[in-house]
Every structure is written in structure tokens, then in C-alpha cells.
Amino acid sequence: MAKINTRPYDAANYVDTPEDAFLLLEAAFEDGDTGVIAEAIGAVARSRGMSEIAQATGLSRESLYRALSANGNPTLSTTLEVLKAIGLRLTVTEPA
């Protein structure tokens, strides 16, 4: 039997438009798990180029990769700065 080569799934490879980014983040926030949210923000940031996001936020690439991972715990200020750098903002709405 032939060996099957696989690689980990990375949502960043599928975020091509601002709408893709919005939908990914919307789903992550609906899930409510902080690890899922951090990872989704990280995927959008990677899709845009982590070096550019780091420069725009004034944070190091390494700290962004660490904070925006499934095990990361980004501060609110980091989250808001990254969202701003990727052209999005955090808003609050009433529950449905």
C-alpha cells in the first residue's frame, strides 16, 4: 500500500478575501472558545502576512505567533491591534 503524505490543516491557506476573514472570525466568535478565536485571528493574520501585521501592530512576529495560536492567550490590546491591522474591528450586539 502506498504511503499517504498529509500535512496539518491551516485555515490561513483558505482566507483569500475580506469576506473569508469575516466569516472565519464570525464562526470563531460564535463558537466562543478562546483558543478557537485566537487561532482564527492568527489564521487571518498569517493569510495577510505576519510580518506586515507585526509591523503594523509594533509587536514581534514571534509574540504574535505565540499569542494567536490555539494555546495562546492574547491580551485585549493585542487582539484589537491585530484586528485593526487586518482591517476589522470588534463590535458588540444584543443576543438574538
C-alpha positions as a printed NumPy array, in Angstrom:
array([[  0.   ,   0.   ,   0.   ],
       [  1.313,   3.44 ,  -0.92 ],
       [  2.162,   5.818,   1.884],
       [ -0.147,   8.842,   2.094],
       [  1.538,  12.14 ,   2.859],
       [ -0.553,  14.578,   4.838],
       [  0.016,  17.957,   6.366],
       [ -1.842,  19.851,   9.074],
       [ -4.851,  21.892,   8.037],
       [ -4.192,  25.644,   8.085],
       [ -7.177,  27.937,   7.619],
       [ -4.788,  30.704,   6.525],
       [ -4.467,  28.914,   3.176],
       [ -8.186,  29.472,   2.533],
       [ -8.615,  33.102,   3.609],
       [ -8.381,  34.932,   0.299],
       [-10.841,  37.799,   0.682],
       [-12.034,  40.165,   3.408],
       [-15.323,  38.244,   3.398],
       [-13.44 ,  34.974,   4.051],
       [-11.732,  36.621,   7.03 ],
       [-15.02 ,  37.964,   8.347],
       [-16.779,  34.602,   8.037],
       [-13.939,  32.709,   9.728],
       [-13.844,  35.154,  12.637],
       [-17.631,  35.269,  12.902],
       [-17.73 ,  31.473,  13.232],
       [-14.918,  31.51 ,  15.796],
       [-16.658,  34.12 ,  17.947],
       [-19.928,  32.19 ,  17.696],
       [-18.082,  29.11 ,  18.959],
       [-16.951,  31.141,  21.961],
       [-13.827,  29.11 ,  22.749],
       [-10.925,  31.495,  23.367],
       [ -8.442,  29.115,  21.739],
       [-10.584,  28.891,  18.611],
       [-10.894,  32.688,  18.49 ],
       [ -7.143,  33.253,  18.928],
       [ -6.34 ,  30.629,  16.308],
       [ -8.828,  32.142,  13.823],
       [ -7.363,  35.632,  14.296],
       [ -3.916,  34.092,  13.8  ],
       [ -5.035,  32.392,  10.591],
       [ -6.331,  35.67 ,   9.182],
       [ -3.117,  37.426,  10.228],
       [ -0.984,  34.725,   8.56 ],
       [ -3.086,  34.98 ,   5.404],
       [ -2.272,  38.708,   5.264],
       [  1.408,  38.232,   6.118],
       [  2.547,  38.051,   9.714],
       [  5.489,  40.375,   9.044],
       [  3.117,  43.099,   7.874],
       [  0.841,  42.555,  10.873],
       [  3.82 ,  42.676,  13.225],
       [  4.984,  45.943,  11.697],
       [  1.501,  47.474,  11.852],
       [  0.995,  46.478,  15.487],
       [  4.518,  47.113,  16.754],
       [  4.678,  43.562,  18.105],
       [  7.199,  40.892,  17.179],
       [  6.247,  38.125,  14.787],
       [  7.233,  35.552,  17.393],
       [  4.962,  37.013,  20.06 ],
       [  2.095,  37.208,  17.564],
       [  2.543,  33.582,  16.509],
       [  2.595,  32.559,  20.168],
       [ -0.405,  34.674,  21.221],
       [ -2.504,  33.824,  18.17 ],
       [ -2.279,  30.061,  18.459],
       [ -4.779,  27.551,  19.83 ],
       [ -2.894,  27.63 ,  23.132],
       [ -2.301,  31.383,  23.046],
       [ -3.872,  33.912,  25.332],
       [ -3.644,  37.297,  23.607],
       [ -4.383,  40.397,  25.611],
       [ -7.331,  42.514,  24.608],
       [ -4.971,  45.211,  23.35 ],
       [ -3.126,  42.69 ,  21.159],
       [ -6.422,  41.368,  19.816],
       [ -7.699,  44.844,  18.987],
       [ -4.407,  45.895,  17.372],
       [ -4.309,  42.779,  15.172],
       [ -7.954,  43.168,  14.155],
       [ -7.264,  46.807,  13.261],
       [ -4.194,  45.783,  11.234],
       [ -6.232,  43.267,   9.231],
       [ -8.957,  45.819,   8.591],
       [-11.591,  44.563,  11.02 ],
       [-12.968,  45.742,  14.346],
       [-14.612,  44.126,  17.319],
       [-18.224,  45.102,  17.987],
       [-20.907,  44.023,  20.435],
       [-24.511,  43.221,  19.56 ],
       [-27.552,  42.152,  21.504],
       [-28.174,  38.414,  21.664],
       [-30.646,  37.097,  19.114]])
